[in-house]
Structure formats: C-alpha cells, structure tokens
Amino acid sequence: MLNIAVCDDELIEIEYLTSLTQEWAKSTKTAVNISGFASAEAFLFKYEEDKNFDILLLDIQMKAMDGIELAEKIRENNSSVQIVFITGFPDYISRGYDVSALHYLIKPVEKEKLFEVLSKACDNLKKEEKFILLSVDNESFKINLKDIIYVEAFGHSSCVACENGEHNVKLPISDIAKMLDESFAQCHRSYIANIQHISRITKTDVVFDNGKSVPVSRRMYNDVNMAFINFYRGINQ
C-alpha cells in the first residue's frame, strides 16, 4: 500500500491531482492511500506524528512556508520519500536540486506525465523497500516488511505470518520487534500486527484484510487502535 500526499494551497489542484492519482492507481492495480493538505504547515503537523509517506506531490508556491522549505525539513531525516514538485513557473525548478526531487511537473499537470512520474516513483520505492533477514534451518532469507501480516510468539520462537505463507524462526518476538518499523504495533503480548494489513479492530480482535484475526489485549487496545487511526487518518481529507 502506497501512502501518497498531495500538498497544495488550492483545493481545486488537490482534487485534480487526487483524481489523476486514483486513476493511475486503478490502471496500475496499485493500492494507495491519498491524503490532501492545504498548506505546508498542515502536512508538517501530520508528518511529525506519522512519517509513513511514500510519495509527496508538492506545490512550490504556497503562503507562509513554501514547498522548498517543507522539502528541506523532510530531507533532514528522510531520504526515501519521493518528492515531486508541482509549479506554475519553470523559474522555480532550480531551487529544488538540493532536496533530491524526483521530478518537476508544470501546471496544468498533464495526466500522461503524472502517470509516468508516479510509476517511476513506485519503481524507486521498490528498490528501497525495507526488509528483514531471518534464518530457518541454517538458511538465511529476506522478508519484505510490507509482506508481513503479523508476528506470533511461541515461547522463545516466533511465527512470521506473511502474504505468501508462514515462517517459524528461533527468535523471541522481542528480537523481531526491534527489526520492524512504525508500520507495526503490538496488540497483545504474543502478537505484533502490521497496520497496513488491518481491516478493522474490535475490543477483542485485530482483523486483517485476508479475514484472519489475532487477539488484542485490553491493556494494548487503546494504543493499537490509535496507531491504526493515525496511520489511515487523512485518507478522506
């Protein structure tokens, strides 16, 4: 699932870029969450609590903080998010080289060019996908973090449940937890869930997109529920 942000101080531009991005996602069969932000400050406020954005379509000219300033702040601790600048004036393009922008699109943005840039961003992200290394029966292999649905503890061993099967490893769940990123939340002392795969959360269970479920403890319910809400907040903005 790709998390894409559209940041522009003109609502009509947010709606236009969101519509085109949804069309691209449908044509490429890519699962996306798209969030709209009407200012650099609004995006930054969200970003400070949730840095799980993959692609940022960013207007350069905005009131108060502009797109270049926002990109500079993001690049202080994030080199992987794909930044695509949107501008009405080619003269601004030279300002963005220091923030490693993927591309520049001139308004009005053409559908074909946006599709091309989004596909390129997607390819770049695949090259940078996070993974963990695990050993089973003296054989080492890597698992992409996005493929993990949940991790279950079995004493000093763990089961890593993925989209393509399960892997039983001789590592305690606490060790595996250290390998995971902010997309994961502990919902029970014996379970860690990948928020990207969660469909819903009840008072007793975390239910995944594939229909499977794992228990959620009363003590951890509020934390995992808030993590789930924060992760998907902004989809309908």
N, C-alpha and C positions, 0 to 999 in steps of 0.2 A: 504494500500500500504506500503510495507516494503522498506526502503532505506538501501541498503547494499553496503559497501565499501570493495574493495579488495586493499590492500596496500602491494606491493612487488617491489623490485628494479629489478626484472627480468620480462620483458614483456611477455615471454612465460608462466610464472606462473600466471600472471594476466589473460591472455587469457584462460588458462586451468581452473582456479578456476571460472572465469566468466561463462564459458561454462557449467561447472558442476552445478553451482548455477542456471543458467537458466533452466537446465534440471530438477533440484529439484523443482523449482517454477512451471514448467509446470505439473509435476507429482502430485504436491500437490494443484494445482489450486490456487497458491498464486501470487498476483500481486506484482511485485518487480521493483525497480529502482536499477541498479547496476552501481557503479562508480569505475573506476580504477585509482590508484595513484602509481606513480613510486618511491616515496620516502615518508618518514615520514613527511618531511617538506612540501611537496605538499599537503598531506592530512591535515596537521595542518592549512595551509593557507586557505583551503576551509572550514575547521571546524570552524575557528574563525568567519566566516561570516554566516555559516549555520550549526547549531548543530543538525539538524534533521536526524541523522543516527541511525538506529536500530541495525544493526549487522556490525561488523568490522572483516574481515578476515585479520589478520595482521602478516606479516613476522617478525620474531625476528631479524634476522641478516640483517641489511641494513647499507649502508655507512652513515657517519655523525651520525644523530640521529637514534638509533635503535628502534625496536618495543616496548621494555620495557619502554624506556624513553617516547615514544609517549603515551603509555597506562597510564603512571603516570600523564602526563599532562591532559589527558582526564578525568581521575578519580578525578581531583581536583574539578570539578563541574558537573560531570555526572556519576551517579552510575547505570543508567539503560541500557546504550548501551551494547550489548552483544559482548564481545571481544573473538575471537577465534584465538589463536596463531598458526602460521604455522612455523615449523622449520625443518631443516635438521639434527639437532643434539639433542638427548634427554637430553644432559647435560644442555641445556639452560632452561629446563622446570621449574626447581626450582626457577628461577628468577621471575616468574610471579604470585606467590601466593598473593603478596601484592596488586595486581591490580584487584583481583577478576575475573580472566579469566574464561570463561565458560568451555573451553576445549583446549587441545593441539592436533594438528594433525601433524604427521611426514611426511615429503616429501619422496617420491612422495605421495600425498594425494589420498587415496582410495575413490572412489565415494560413496560407501555404508556408510563409516564413516562420510564423509562430509554431506550426506543426513541426517544421524541420528543427527548430531550436529546442523544443521540448523533447524530441526524440534524441537529440544529441546530449541533452542534459541527463536523460534517462540512461543512455549508454555510459556516460561518465560516472554516474552513481553506481551502476553495476560493477564497474571496475574498482570502486571504493567500498563495496559492501562489507560490512563488518561480519566477522566470523570467529568462531572459537575452535581450538584444536582439542580433540578428545582421543583417548586411547581405549580400544576394546580388543581384548585378546592379543595384546602386543602389536596391534596395528593402529597407527595414527591416522586420523581423518579429520577434515574440517566440516563444520556445520555453519551455514549462514544463519545469523541471528534472526532474520525475518522468517525463516522456515520453522523455528521452534515455536510450538504452541504452548507447552508448559513443561515444567520440570517437577518430578515427583521424587520424594526422598524414600529410601528403603534402608534404614539404619545408616551404615557408613557408605552406602552406594546410592545411586540415583538413576532414574529413568528419564531420558530426554525425549519427550514426545514431539515428533516433527510431522510435517505435512506428508512426508513420504515413508513414515514408519517410526519405530521406537529404538532407542539406543540405550542399553544398560551399561553404565560406567561405574568403576570403583572409585567414586569420589563423593564425599558428602555434599549435600545440597548447598551448604555454606560456601564451599570452594567454588562451585559452579556459579553461585550468585555473584561472586567477585568478577566473573568474566562477562557478565551481562551488562546492558546499558539501561538508560532511563525508560526504554520501552517495556520493561518488565517490572512487575510488582508482586511482592509476596502476599498471598491471600490466606495462607494457612501455614502453620509451622512446617508442614510437609509438602507445600506446593508453592511454586512461583509461576505466575501466569504472564504470557505475552499479551500486553494490552491491545496490540494490533489485531489479534485474533479473537478478542472478546466480542460476543454479540450482545450480552446483557449480564447484569449482576443482580441476584436476588439476595435476600437476607441470609440464605444458606449456601448458595452455589454461584460459581462463575461459569457461565455458559458460553461456549465458543461457537464460531461460525459453522463448524462441522457437526454441531449437535452434541458434542461431548461436553461434560461438565466436571468440575472439581469443587470440593468444598471450600467455603470461605468461613473463617473463624469470626466469632462475634467481636473479638478484640481487633482484628485487622480489617473488618468490613469498611469502616469509615475511610481508612487510608487508601485501600484499593479502589473504592468507589470514587473517591476524589481524584485519584490518578487517572481513572477511566474518563471521568468528566473533563478533566483538564486536557487530556490527550485529544479528545474529539471536540472540545469547545471551539467555536468559530466556524464549524462546517457550514452552518446556516447564516453566517454573518453576511 
